[in-house]
C-alpha cells in the first residue's frame, strides 16, 4: 500500500460521504424512527455501536435501513483506512497522535455525543437548535471530523523522507495473526498430503472392494 493508494482510498470515502451528506434529513429521520421504536427518546445518539444496534433491532423501514447502512459502511471504510495508515510507515509522534485520534473516533463504543463539526462544515447548522444540542450534533459531526484528521495525517506523512514511508509498521497483533495464518496453512497442507497418500493406497476400478489374492505359480511349474 503506497501513499497514493491511501489518498485514493480516502477520496473514495469522500465521494460516498458527499452522497450521504445530501441525505442528512433522511438519516436524522431514520434515527428518529429508531429512537421511537426503541422507546429511547431521552439520550442522544452517542456511538457508532448505538446506530448499529438501532439498525439491527429497531429499524423496520427499508429507506431507514438503507441510510443507516450507508453511515455504518462509511465508518467501516474509515476504520480500514486507519489500518492502512498504520501499515504505511512507522510514524512520528505527530502522525501517531493523529492516527490514535482517528482510531478512537471510529471505534464502536467511543462517545461521540459531544463532537461538533465547525466551519467549513455545515452539518450541525442544518439541524434545529434542540436537535444539535441534545441528540444528533455528534453523530453528524463524526465523519467530517475523522476525514479532517486523516487529511492532516497525510499532510504530515508526505513531509517525511521517502525511506521512512518504506518502513512498514507491524504490530504484535498483526504478527500473531500472520503467524497463526501460516500455521493454519501448514496444517492444511499436511492434511491434504495425508489425504492424497491415503487415496493413492485405495484400490481402484474393478479391484475396488475386492482383496487381490496372493500370487501363485502356474500348476506344474513348482
Number of C-alpha atoms within 10 A of each C-alpha: 11 14 16 9 11 17 16 12 16 18 13 13 19 16 11 16 19 10 11 18 17 10 13 16 13 17 23 20 15 24 24 18 19 25 20 12 15 13 10 12 14 9 10 21 24 20 21 23 16 15 21 16 13 21 22 13 11 19 20 15 12 10 14 21 20 14 21 23 15 17 22 16 14 18 22 16 16 23 19 15 21 19 12 17 25 19 20 20 22 18 22 13 9 12 22 16 13 20 23 12 15 22 19 16 23 23 16 17 13 14 19 23 22 15 17 20 21 13 8 6 12 13 19 21 13 13 18 11 12 10 14 21 16 15 23 26 28 23 26 27 22 20 21 19 17 23 18 12 16 23 14 15 20 16 12 15 21 11 9 13 9 10 8 14 19 14 13 15 15 14 12 9 9 12 11 12 12 12 12 12 12 12 12 12 12 12 12 12 12 12 12 12 12 12 11 11 11 10 11 10 8 10 13 11 6 7 10 10 10 9 8 9 6 5 6 7 7 7 6 5 5 6
